[in-house]
Amino acid sequence: MRRIVVLSMITLDGVMQAPGGPKEDKSGGFKYGGWTAPLGDEAGDKAVQEELSQPADYLLGRKTFKIWAGYWPEHGDFWPGINEGTKYVFSKKMKKSDPILTGWKNSIVLKNVADIKKLKNSKGTDIQVWGSSKLIQLLLKNDLVDELRLKIYPLTLGKGKKLFDNGAIPAAFTLTESTVTSTGVIIANYKRAGKVKTGTVGE
C-alpha cells in the first residue's frame, strides 16, 4: 500500500490559495497571491528542497495540474522529479486525449474515489498532493490521507481556498517533526494515528 502525503502552505486561518505568486490563482477575486514570499528564509527553503528531492508520484486536482503543466516541463532543472514522476490528475471532465494531459509526460487521469483507492493500494513510492484544495478535502473526507506536511504562516487572510473548508472525518494525527523558521513559519509534519479519543480534563 502506498502513502498519500499532503503538502500545503497555509495561513493561520487555513487559507492555502496562491501561495507562490500574484498570478497563480485569482479565482474568487483573491488579491493576496504570493503571500508566502515575504516570509521565506533559509530554513524554509531547505525544508522545501528536501521535499522536492524525495522520490514520489503526484496526485493533483485539475486546476493545479493545468497550472503546473504550463510551467514545470520547462523548469525541470529545479525539480527533476516532477517531470520524471507519474502525475495523476483527478478530474471527471478531462479526457485521456486532452492535449495538456498528453503534452506532459507520465500523466494519467483518475475519474473517481475508487480510482484513488486503487492507486493507494498499489505498489510504489509515496504519492504527494500539492495545492489542489478540493481534492485534499475529498481525500480527508474519505480518510485517504496518511500524512500532513504543513507550513503554517503567521498571517490571516480571511477569504480564499482553505485546507479544511468543507470539513473532514474525525481523525487523530501524531506530530512527527516540527521546527519554527526565523520568520515565524511553523513547519509541522503529522502522521495519521487512528481514531479521535475523548475524555474529561483533570481526570
Beta strands, then each sheet from edge to edge (+ up, - down):
strand 1: 4-11
strand 2: 57-61
strand 3: 87-90
strand 4: 107-110
strand 5: 127-130
strand 6: 147-153
strand 7: 173-180
strand 8: 186-192
sheet 1: 4+ 3+ 2+ 5+ 1+ 6+ 8- 7+
end
